[in-house]
């Protein structure tokens, strides 16, 4: 399950070795479980280390350290600062959405892959529940398909490539929408796609 966490923006290359790719940086960022969870959160919204520490149940100092590491990997950037309770809070967001290919995903520790997968599924269920409560799943434009298949290994990998390409096209469509919105031509609203292809347990 290769994972992705927004389009490149304002990278400074502070500590990046010459020629290092964005995929290599994201792999380093994902090498620590907590750092991976922080990056995943910052890929979805702007947040401060204090917010993340509360949300993830981790010490603020540890979270702040990993946010600095992500910044040094050019994976997050500072968006704004705000005074809170006598201190200056720093708010960050993810700056890149590189997708780890299958080989890079396999290099991650099995426990980390499981943790990232489980957390993504939990967030998906939470989002679906909130959408259902708001009545959005009754919208006739909602797309929902479940298709059990029987594939050989070649077909399995071919379908994975197609689904990865679909995700890339979805991000391109979102960029077009953002451009129209920035020009003042349209209003935008939040949507979500979830692409999941997995090997079922034998019955």
C-alpha positions as CSV (number, residue, x, y, z in Angstrom):
1,X,0.0,0.0,0.0
2,X,2.2,2.8,-1.2
3,X,1.3,5.9,0.8
4,X,1.2,9.6,0.0
5,X,1.1,12.6,2.1
6,X,0.4,18.6,-1.2
7,X,2.2,19.7,-4.1
8,X,5.8,20.9,-3.8
9,X,6.0,24.4,-2.3
10,X,8.8,26.5,-1.1
11,X,11.5,23.8,-0.4
12,X,14.6,25.3,0.9
13,X,16.9,22.3,0.7
14,X,18.5,23.1,4.1
15,X,20.0,19.7,4.8
16,X,19.2,17.8,1.7
17,X,22.1,16.0,0.1
18,X,22.8,17.0,-3.5
19,X,20.6,15.1,-6.0
20,X,18.4,13.6,-3.3
21,X,14.9,13.0,-4.6
22,X,11.6,13.9,-3.0
23,X,10.9,10.1,-2.7
24,X,14.1,9.6,-0.8
25,X,13.2,12.5,1.6
26,X,9.7,11.1,2.2
27,X,11.2,7.7,2.9
28,X,13.4,9.2,5.5
29,X,10.5,11.1,7.0
30,X,8.5,7.9,7.3
31,X,11.4,6.0,8.9
32,X,10.1,6.9,12.4
33,X,6.5,5.9,13.3
34,X,5.7,9.2,15.2
35,X,7.2,11.3,12.4
36,X,5.2,9.4,9.8
37,X,2.0,10.1,11.8
38,X,2.9,13.8,12.1
39,X,3.6,14.1,8.4
40,X,0.3,12.3,7.6
41,X,-1.6,14.9,9.8
42,X,0.2,17.9,8.2
43,X,-0.6,16.5,4.8
44,X,-4.3,17.0,5.7
45,X,-4.3,20.3,7.5
46,X,-2.3,23.1,9.1
47,X,-1.4,22.4,12.7
48,X,1.1,23.4,15.4
49,X,3.3,21.0,17.4
50,X,1.2,21.7,20.4
51,X,-2.0,20.7,18.5
52,X,-0.3,17.5,17.2
53,X,1.1,16.6,20.7
54,X,-2.4,16.6,22.1
55,X,-3.9,14.8,19.2
56,X,-1.2,12.1,19.1
57,X,-0.8,11.8,22.9
58,X,3.0,12.4,22.6
59,X,5.2,14.8,24.6
60,X,5.4,18.3,23.1
61,X,9.2,18.3,23.0
62,X,9.3,15.0,21.1
63,X,6.7,16.2,18.6
64,X,8.6,19.5,18.1
65,X,11.8,17.6,17.4
66,X,10.2,15.5,14.7
67,X,8.5,18.6,13.2
68,X,12.0,20.2,12.9
69,X,13.3,17.0,11.3
70,X,10.5,17.1,8.8
71,X,11.3,20.7,8.1
72,X,14.9,19.9,7.5
73,X,13.8,17.1,5.1
74,X,11.8,19.8,3.3
75,X,8.7,17.8,3.9
76,X,6.9,20.6,5.9
77,X,6.9,24.4,5.9
78,X,6.0,27.1,8.4
79,X,2.7,28.7,7.4
80,X,2.1,31.2,10.2
81,X,2.8,32.0,13.8
82,X,0.2,32.9,16.5
83,X,0.6,34.1,20.1
84,X,-1.0,31.6,22.5
85,X,-0.9,31.6,26.3
86,X,2.2,33.9,26.3
87,X,4.1,31.8,23.7
88,X,4.4,32.0,20.0
89,X,2.9,28.9,18.3
90,X,4.3,27.8,14.9
91,X,1.8,26.3,12.4
92,X,3.1,23.9,9.7
93,X,1.8,22.1,6.7
94,X,3.2,19.4,4.4
95,X,5.0,20.7,1.3
96,X,5.2,17.6,-0.9
97,X,2.9,14.8,-1.9
98,X,5.4,12.3,-3.4
99,X,4.0,8.7,-3.6
100,X,6.2,5.9,-2.5
101,X,6.4,3.3,-5.1
102,X,6.0,-0.4,-4.3
103,X,9.7,-1.0,-3.8
104,X,10.1,2.0,-1.5
105,X,7.0,1.0,0.4
106,X,8.5,-2.4,1.0
107,X,11.7,-0.9,2.5
108,X,9.7,0.5,5.4
109,X,9.5,-1.7,8.5
110,X,6.5,-4.1,8.5
111,X,5.3,-2.6,11.8
112,X,5.4,0.9,10.4
113,X,3.5,-0.2,7.2
114,X,0.8,-1.7,9.4
115,X,0.6,1.4,11.6
116,X,0.3,3.7,8.6
117,X,-2.3,1.5,6.9
118,X,-4.3,1.2,10.1
119,X,-4.3,4.9,10.8
120,X,-5.4,5.7,7.3
121,X,-8.3,3.3,7.5
122,X,-9.3,4.7,10.9
123,X,-9.3,8.2,9.5
124,X,-11.3,7.0,6.5
125,X,-14.0,5.5,8.8
126,X,-14.1,8.6,10.8
127,X,-14.5,10.8,7.7
128,X,-17.2,8.5,6.4
129,X,-19.1,8.6,9.7
130,X,-19.0,12.4,9.8
131,X,-20.2,12.6,6.2
132,X,-23.0,10.2,6.9
133,X,-24.1,12.2,9.9
134,X,-24.1,15.3,7.7
135,X,-26.3,13.5,5.2
136,X,-23.7,13.8,2.4
137,X,-23.6,10.0,1.6
138,X,-27.2,10.3,0.4
139,X,-26.0,12.6,-2.4
140,X,-26.7,10.9,-5.8
141,X,-23.3,12.0,-7.0
142,X,-21.5,9.8,-4.4
143,X,-19.5,6.9,-6.0
144,X,-19.3,3.7,-4.1
145,X,-18.2,0.4,-5.6
146,X,-17.0,-2.8,-4.1
147,X,-15.6,-5.3,-6.6
148,X,-14.1,-8.7,-5.4
149,X,-11.7,-10.0,-8.1
150,X,-9.5,-13.0,-8.7
151,X,-6.2,-12.0,-10.2
152,X,-2.8,-13.5,-10.9
153,X,0.3,-11.6,-9.7
154,X,0.8,-9.8,-13.0
155,X,-2.8,-8.6,-13.1
156,X,-2.6,-7.5,-9.4
157,X,0.5,-5.3,-10.1
158,X,-1.1,-3.9,-13.4
159,X,-4.2,-2.9,-11.5
160,X,-2.1,-1.2,-8.8
161,X,-0.4,0.9,-11.4
162,X,-3.7,1.9,-12.9
163,X,-5.0,2.9,-9.5
164,X,-1.9,5.0,-8.8
165,X,-2.3,6.7,-12.1
166,X,-5.9,7.5,-11.2
167,X,-4.7,9.1,-8.0
168,X,-2.3,11.3,-9.9
169,X,-5.1,12.3,-12.3
170,X,-7.3,13.2,-9.3
171,X,-4.6,15.5,-7.8
172,X,-4.3,17.2,-11.2
173,X,-8.0,17.8,-11.4
174,X,-7.9,19.2,-7.8
175,X,-5.1,21.6,-9.0
176,X,-7.3,22.8,-11.9
177,X,-10.1,23.4,-9.4
178,X,-7.9,25.4,-7.1
179,X,-6.7,27.5,-10.0
180,X,-10.3,28.4,-11.0
181,X,-11.1,29.1,-7.3
182,X,-8.1,31.4,-7.0
183,X,-9.2,33.3,-10.1
184,X,-12.6,33.8,-8.3
185,X,-14.5,31.8,-10.8
186,X,-15.8,29.0,-8.6
187,X,-16.5,28.0,-5.0
188,X,-14.9,24.8,-3.7
189,X,-16.1,22.3,-1.1
190,X,-14.3,19.4,0.6
191,X,-14.4,15.9,-0.9
192,X,-12.5,12.7,-0.4
193,X,-11.4,9.8,-2.5
194,X,-10.2,6.5,-1.0
195,X,-8.3,4.0,-3.2
196,X,-7.8,0.6,-1.7
197,X,-6.7,-2.6,-3.4
198,X,-5.7,-5.6,-1.3
199,X,-5.4,-9.3,-1.2
200,X,-8.5,-10.8,0.5
201,X,-8.1,-13.6,3.1
202,X,-8.8,-17.0,1.7
203,X,-12.3,-18.2,2.4
